[in-house]
């Protein structure tokens, strides 16, 4: 099942829906975290007649660094002994088709293609085997990074958390085995990143269990699971597409900030 969050093309109501194999979006009553019921009195709409938004509105995005050994190595880093966890604020989230803003305080902006897990129920202190039961599903993510700010700032608040630095979408796929999925990033049609979730240092279930030992995870929260090797610069005007096998494609354009 593919869960979407969308806005009517005329800029009207924002809703959750289910995207069927026929390309029609069936609106849901409320949010997708409880019982999913079609909204009464509303009709299905073709996908091309609605505007897709980020598929969830997380209270927080919890991200994992250096979870692919080759990516750690390409930046001259060691794989950490424990998962390297950091937060991206909810204000960094954008949806498919929205613009990634290259801020004036950075000179080096990178793409990082990732599989993202979406939490479906409030949870804490999970065991790895508990994790599949608390997930809504999976989506694509781009962990946009101002690489030149990571070391000078120490904390990654600007490098990873600036506005528009967390594109998500295009939808949440609820039926997916994350064990061995192809993950790619293309820039203007050229493949820059290509890897498999089978190359993760720590699998999804282990990562989420580790995170849940320290913080409560809420419905809609997003876990970014790490990026494969091949990260590279993005420039204003670039079209960047993150693709995750079994999920779909997330495309955004990079623009220069006005300031």
C-alpha positions in Angstrom: 0.0 0.0 0.0 1.2 3.5 -0.9 0.2 6.3 1.5 0.4 9.8 0.2 -0.1 13.2 1.7 -1.4 15.7 -0.9 -3.0 19.0 -1.6 -5.8 19.6 -4.2 -4.4 21.2 -7.3 -6.3 24.4 -6.6 -4.3 24.9 -3.4 -7.1 23.6 -1.3 -7.4 21.0 1.4 -4.4 18.9 2.5 -5.3 15.2 3.0 -3.8 11.8 3.4 -4.7 9.2 0.8 -4.0 5.7 -0.6 -2.5 5.5 -4.1 -4.0 2.5 -5.9 -2.5 0.5 -8.8 -4.9 2.3 -11.1 -3.2 5.6 -10.3 -6.1 7.0 -8.3 -5.7 8.6 -4.9 -8.4 7.6 -2.5 -8.7 10.2 0.3 -8.5 8.9 3.9 -10.5 10.0 6.9 -7.9 11.7 9.2 -4.4 10.4 9.3 -3.0 6.9 8.4 -1.8 5.8 11.8 -5.0 4.2 13.1 -7.7 2.4 11.2 -7.6 3.6 7.6 -11.1 4.5 6.3 -12.0 6.2 3.0 -13.2 9.7 3.6 -17.0 9.9 3.2 -18.4 12.1 0.6 -15.1 12.5 -1.3 -14.0 11.0 -4.5 -10.8 9.4 -5.8 -8.6 11.7 -7.9 -6.0 10.9 -10.5 -2.5 11.3 -9.2 -1.6 13.9 -11.8 -4.5 16.1 -10.5 -3.1 16.5 -7.0 0.1 18.0 -5.6 2.2 15.5 -3.5 3.6 16.8 -0.3 6.1 15.3 2.1 4.2 12.1 3.0 4.4 12.6 6.8 4.8 15.5 9.2 7.4 14.2 11.7 7.9 15.6 15.2 11.5 14.8 14.6 13.8 13.2 12.0 16.4 11.0 13.6 19.4 10.3 11.3 22.3 7.8 11.3 25.7 8.8 10.1 28.4 6.5 8.6 26.2 3.4 8.3 27.8 2.5 5.0 31.6 1.7 5.4 32.4 2.9 1.9 30.8 6.2 2.5 32.6 6.7 5.8 35.9 5.9 4.0 35.2 8.3 1.1 35.1 11.2 3.6 38.1 9.9 5.5 36.1 8.7 8.5 36.1 5.4 10.5 33.0 3.4 11.0 31.9 4.3 14.6 31.8 1.7 17.3 28.2 2.7 18.2 25.6 4.2 15.8 26.3 7.8 15.1 22.9 9.5 15.7 21.9 13.1 15.0 18.7 15.0 14.6 17.2 17.1 11.7 14.4 19.5 12.7 10.9 19.1 11.3 11.4 22.5 9.6 14.0 20.9 7.3 11.4 18.7 5.7 10.1 19.3 2.1 8.2 17.1 -0.3 8.7 15.9 -3.9 9.1 18.7 -6.4 9.9 21.3 -3.8 13.1 23.3 -4.0 16.3 22.6 -2.1 17.7 26.0 -1.1 21.5 26.4 -1.4 22.1 28.8 1.5 24.4 31.8 1.2 26.4 30.7 4.2 27.6 27.5 2.5 29.8 26.8 -0.6 29.6 23.0 -0.7 26.2 21.3 -0.7 26.0 17.5 -1.1 23.2 15.0 -1.8 22.9 11.8 0.4 20.4 9.3 -0.9 18.8 7.2 1.9 16.1 4.7 2.8 13.8 6.3 5.4 11.7 4.4 7.9 8.4 6.0 9.1 7.1 5.2 12.6 3.5 4.3 12.9 2.8 4.1 16.6 4.1 5.7 19.8 6.9 3.5 21.0 9.9 3.2 23.3 12.5 0.6 24.4 12.1 -1.6 21.4 13.8 -4.9 20.7 15.0 -5.4 17.1 12.3 -8.0 16.6 9.7 -5.5 17.7 10.5 -2.9 15.0 8.5 -4.2 12.1 5.3 -4.0 14.2 5.7 -0.3 14.9 6.5 0.9 11.4 4.1 2.6 9.0 6.5 1.9 6.2 9.3 3.3 4.1 10.0 6.3 1.9 12.9 8.0 0.1 15.0 10.7 1.7 17.8 13.1 0.7 19.9 14.0 3.7 21.1 17.2 2.2 24.4 18.3 3.8 26.4 21.5 3.8 29.7 19.6 3.9 31.9 22.7 4.5 30.0 23.5 7.7 30.2 20.1 9.5 33.7 20.4 10.9 33.8 24.2 11.6 30.4 24.1 13.4 31.1 21.0 15.4 27.4 20.4 15.9 25.7 19.7 12.6 22.7 22.1 13.2 23.3 24.1 10.0 25.1 21.4 8.0 22.2 19.0 8.3 19.3 20.9 9.7 18.9 24.0 7.5 15.5 24.7 5.9 14.8 22.3 2.9 17.6 19.9 3.9 15.3 16.9 4.3 13.4 16.1 1.1 11.0 13.1 1.7 8.7 11.2 -0.6 7.0 10.6 -2.9 4.9 8.3 -0.6 5.2 5.7 2.2 5.3 2.1 1.0 3.8 0.0 3.7 4.8 -3.5 2.4 8.6 -3.6 2.0 11.5 -5.8 3.1 14.4 -3.3 3.7 17.1 -6.0 3.7 18.5 -5.6 0.2 17.2 -2.6 -1.7 19.0 -0.6 -4.4 19.5 3.0 -3.4 20.6 5.6 -5.9 21.1 9.3 -6.4 21.2 10.9 -9.8 22.1 14.5 -10.6 20.9 15.8 -14.0 20.4 12.2 -15.0 24.0 11.1 -14.1 24.2 8.4 -11.5 26.3 9.6 -8.6 25.4 7.2 -5.8 24.5 3.5 -6.1 24.4 1.0 -3.3 22.3 -1.5 -1.5 20.8 -1.6 2.0 22.5 -5.0 2.3 25.7 -3.0 2.7 24.5 -1.2 5.9 26.8 -1.6 8.9 23.8 -2.0 11.1 20.3 -3.0 9.7 17.2 -0.9 10.1 15.7 -2.9 13.0 18.9 -2.6 15.1 19.1 1.1 14.4 15.6 1.9 15.5 15.8 -0.3 18.6 19.0 1.6 19.6 17.3 5.0 19.0 14.2 4.0 21.0 16.3 3.2 24.0 16.9 6.9 24.5 13.8 8.6 23.1 10.1 8.1 22.5 9.2 7.7 18.8 5.9 9.2 17.7 3.7 8.4 14.8 5.1 10.1 11.7 8.7 10.3 13.0 11.3 9.5 10.4 14.5 7.5 10.7 17.2 8.1 8.1 19.3 4.9 7.8 22.5 6.1 6.2 23.8 6.8 2.7 26.0 4.7 0.3 29.2 6.0 -1.2 29.3 8.5 -4.0 28.1 11.7 -2.4 28.9 14.7 -4.5 28.3 18.4 -4.9 25.0 19.9 -5.9 24.8 23.3 -7.7 21.9 25.7 -8.3 19.9 24.5 -11.2 20.7 20.8 -10.6 17.9 18.3 -10.6 18.5 15.6 -8.0 16.6 12.3 -7.8 16.8 9.8 -5.0 15.4 6.3 -5.9 14.8 3.4 -3.5 13.9 0.0 -5.0 10.3 -0.9 -4.1 9.4 2.7 -3.1 9.9 5.1 -6.0 11.7 8.3 -6.9 12.0 11.6 -5.1 13.0 14.5 -7.3 14.0 18.1 -6.3 15.7 21.1 -7.9 18.4 23.1 -6.2 18.1 26.9 -6.2 20.3 29.6 -4.8 19.0 31.4 -1.7 18.0 35.0 -2.3 20.1 36.2 0.7 
